[in-house]
């Protein structure tokens, strides 16, 4: 593991595992993150066992950011279909 690139948490909170595996988030944390009751959270488990808890909203924003450089009128599905058809033509010759 490369310790020079390891992230150091700026804040930490103690969570309690309740009945039936429910996690209890402290109110201070919920307020800081503007979490609403019933909001869906996503827990990601890294290969080393580290856990990352995010909201669906955060995940969506991150994914949208990944594709922000793509022109809005560009349809990647059309490009993929065209590539596959060209490949099929080359293989059939």
Secondary structure, 3 states (H helix, E strand, C coil): CCCCCCCCCCCCCCCEECHHHCEECCHHHHHHCCCCCCCCEEEEECCCCCEEEEEHHHHHHHHHHHCCCCCCCCCHHHHHHHHHHHHHHHHHC
